[in-house]
C-alpha cells in the first residue's frame, strides 16, 4: 500500500494512480493489529467458514430446485459468475490498497466519503448484523436438536437464551485473536466439508432416482428467463460472505495472501455446492412429494430430510451437527470481520474513537468485537419480542444490501483504476472489463430483487400492499441516509477532507 496524500479532498477527489508494487505504509500497520498472524490457509478457512457452506446449501438447495428443477446445478453455476467477477475487483483493490476497512475505504477512494460511509460502511454492517442474528438463532436451534432437547427447540425463550450464550462464547473467542479463531475454524470447517462430501459420496453410490447428467449444468436450458433470474438470485445468498477474509488483509504475511485466498475459497465453494447438488438430485429426484427436492414442505432444510435415508439415523446426526457447526463458525467469522471494518472506519475518523481500541495483548479490536456481539444479542431479542416473522423477512432483505454493496465495490474498482486501463491488456481485463460486468450483474440483481420484494406476498409481512421484505431492505438504506447525515455532523473532518491517514490508535487498558 502506498503512502496516501493527506491534503484536503484527497480521498473525495480523484487519486493519483498508485504504483504497481504495493509497499506497506505506516497506515497499513498503524491500527495495532498483529501483522503476520494469518496464513494463506487461515485466510481460506476464515473465508469458507464465513459463508457457512453446510448451512447455506441445506437451506437453499431445495428452494432453488423448486424454481429450477433438475437445472439447480446450472443455477448454482450462474450465480457464481457475478461473485467471481466481483472477487476480481476485491483482489485488485487489495493489492494496491490493503486496508481492513475494505469496501468502506475503496468506495470512499472512488466516490467520496458520503458513498463510502453509506454503502461501504452502513450497508455492509447492517447486512452483517442481520445475518449474525439469523445465524445465532439457527445455531441455537440445531445445537438443541443435536443435544436431543427437542422440547426446548420449540420454545422461543429457550432458543433465544441459547443463542445469547453462543454469542457470548464466540465473542470471547474472537476477542482473543485470530490465531485461536483460525485454529477453531480449521476444526469446524473440516467437520462441515467432511459431512458434505461424505453425504454426497454415500448418495451417489446408492440407487439413483435420476441418473446424473451433465445437462444439469446447461445454463441455456432454462425455458423461462424469470425462473432463471429467480434461481440465480437465490444462489447469490449461498456464496455471500467470502469477502470477510479480506478484512484480515492487514494481519496476513503478504498483501497477496487475501487475493489468492478469495479465488481458492470461492472455487472451493463452487465445487462443494455442485457436488452436493448432483448427489442430492440424483438420489432423491426433483419430485414434489416424499423426499424429492421439489417438495415445498421440506425445501428449507434438504439435508435434514435426506441424511437419514442416505446415511442412517446415527450418521445423520453428524450432518445435523455439521449444519450447527456451520452456523456457529460463520457467526465467529462475521464477528471478526465486522469489528475490523469499524476499526478502520474509526481510524479514518468516520466513527467514534472507541472503535479504535485494540486489546494490548491479543491485538484485536476489543471494543468493536464486544459491541457487535452485544448488538446482535439485542437485535435478536427485539425481533423475537416483536414477532418471529420480522426476523424471517429481515433475513430475506439481506439480498438487496448484498447486491448493493458488491455492485458498488465493483464499480468503484473500474472508476478508481480508470487511468491504468490502457496500460496493459491485463489491467484492462482485471481492473475494467471483469469488474464492470460484475457490477452490471449485481446491480441488475438488486433491481430484480427490489421488483420481486415489492409484492405483498413476498415474505411473511406486508404494509398497505407493499411487501415487508421490500420495506425492511429499503428501510435499512433510508435509515442509513439519516445515519450518514448524523455522522456528517459528528465527524465533519472526515466528510470534508476524506483523508485516510490514521492519526492515533487507542489501546484498551485491560
Secondary structure as the mmCIF struct_conf table of DSSP 4:
data_model
#
loop_
_struct_conf.conf_type_id
_struct_conf.id
_struct_conf.beg_label_comp_id
_struct_conf.beg_label_asym_id
_struct_conf.beg_label_seq_id
_struct_conf.end_label_comp_id
_struct_conf.end_label_asym_id
_struct_conf.end_label_seq_id
HELX_LH_PP_P HELX_LH_PP_P1 UNK A 2 UNK A 5
BEND BEND1 UNK A 7 UNK A 7
TURN_TY1_P TURN_TY1_P1 UNK A 8 UNK A 12
BEND BEND2 UNK A 13 UNK A 13
HELX_LH_PP_P HELX_LH_PP_P2 UNK A 14 UNK A 19
BEND BEND3 UNK A 20 UNK A 21
HELX_RH_AL_P HELX_RH_AL_P1 UNK A 26 UNK A 29
TURN_TY1_P TURN_TY1_P2 UNK A 30 UNK A 31
TURN_TY1_P TURN_TY1_P3 UNK A 35 UNK A 36
STRN STRN1 UNK A 38 UNK A 38
HELX_RH_AL_P HELX_RH_AL_P2 UNK A 40 UNK A 51
TURN_TY1_P TURN_TY1_P4 UNK A 52 UNK A 52
HELX_RH_AL_P HELX_RH_AL_P3 UNK A 53 UNK A 68
HELX_RH_3T_P HELX_RH_3T_P1 UNK A 69 UNK A 71
HELX_RH_AL_P HELX_RH_AL_P4 UNK A 72 UNK A 96
BEND BEND4 UNK A 97 UNK A 97
TURN_TY1_P TURN_TY1_P5 UNK A 100 UNK A 102
HELX_RH_AL_P HELX_RH_AL_P5 UNK A 103 UNK A 111
HELX_RH_AL_P HELX_RH_AL_P6 UNK A 113 UNK A 115
HELX_RH_PI_P HELX_RH_PI_P1 UNK A 116 UNK A 123
HELX_RH_AL_P HELX_RH_AL_P7 UNK A 124 UNK A 146
TURN_TY1_P TURN_TY1_P6 UNK A 147 UNK A 148
HELX_RH_AL_P HELX_RH_AL_P8 UNK A 150 UNK A 153
TURN_TY1_P TURN_TY1_P7 UNK A 154 UNK A 154
HELX_RH_AL_P HELX_RH_AL_P9 UNK A 156 UNK A 176
HELX_RH_AL_P HELX_RH_AL_P10 UNK A 178 UNK A 205
BEND BEND5 UNK A 206 UNK A 206
BEND BEND6 UNK A 209 UNK A 210
HELX_RH_3T_P HELX_RH_3T_P2 UNK A 214 UNK A 217
HELX_RH_3T_P HELX_RH_3T_P3 UNK A 219 UNK A 221
BEND BEND7 UNK A 223 UNK A 223
HELX_RH_AL_P HELX_RH_AL_P11 UNK A 225 UNK A 239
TURN_TY1_P TURN_TY1_P8 UNK A 240 UNK A 241
HELX_RH_3T_P HELX_RH_3T_P4 UNK A 242 UNK A 248
TURN_TY1_P TURN_TY1_P9 UNK A 249 UNK A 250
BEND BEND8 UNK A 251 UNK A 251
STRN STRN2 UNK A 252 UNK A 252
BEND BEND9 UNK A 253 UNK A 254
TURN_TY1_P TURN_TY1_P10 UNK A 255 UNK A 256
HELX_RH_AL_P HELX_RH_AL_P12 UNK A 257 UNK A 284
BEND BEND10 UNK A 286 UNK A 286
BEND BEND11 UNK A 288 UNK A 289
TURN_TY1_P TURN_TY1_P11 UNK A 290 UNK A 291
TURN_TY1_P TURN_TY1_P12 UNK A 293 UNK A 294
HELX_RH_3T_P HELX_RH_3T_P5 UNK A 296 UNK A 298
TURN_TY1_P TURN_TY1_P13 UNK A 299 UNK A 300
HELX_RH_AL_P HELX_RH_AL_P13 UNK A 302 UNK A 311
HELX_RH_AL_P HELX_RH_AL_P14 UNK A 313 UNK A 347
TURN_TY1_P TURN_TY1_P14 UNK A 348 UNK A 349
BEND BEND12 UNK A 350 UNK A 351
HELX_RH_3T_P HELX_RH_3T_P6 UNK A 353 UNK A 356
STRN STRN3 UNK A 358 UNK A 358
TURN_TY1_P TURN_TY1_P15 UNK A 360 UNK A 362
BEND BEND13 UNK A 364 UNK A 364
HELX_RH_AL_P HELX_RH_AL_P15 UNK A 366 UNK A 386
HELX_RH_AL_P HELX_RH_AL_P16 UNK A 388 UNK A 396
TURN_TY1_P TURN_TY1_P16 UNK A 397 UNK A 397
HELX_RH_AL_P HELX_RH_AL_P17 UNK A 398 UNK A 416
TURN_TY1_P TURN_TY1_P17 UNK A 417 UNK A 417
HELX_RH_3T_P HELX_RH_3T_P7 UNK A 418 UNK A 420
TURN_TY1_P TURN_TY1_P18 UNK A 421 UNK A 423
HELX_RH_AL_P HELX_RH_AL_P18 UNK A 425 UNK A 427
HELX_RH_PI_P HELX_RH_PI_P2 UNK A 428 UNK A 433
HELX_RH_AL_P HELX_RH_AL_P19 UNK A 434 UNK A 453
TURN_TY1_P TURN_TY1_P19 UNK A 454 UNK A 454
BEND BEND14 UNK A 455 UNK A 455
TURN_TY1_P TURN_TY1_P20 UNK A 456 UNK A 457
BEND BEND15 UNK A 458 UNK A 460
STRN STRN4 UNK A 462 UNK A 463
TURN_TY1_P TURN_TY1_P21 UNK A 464 UNK A 465
STRN STRN5 UNK A 466 UNK A 467
HELX_RH_AL_P HELX_RH_AL_P20 UNK A 468 UNK A 490
HELX_RH_AL_P HELX_RH_AL_P21 UNK A 492 UNK A 497
STRN STRN6 UNK A 507 UNK A 507
#
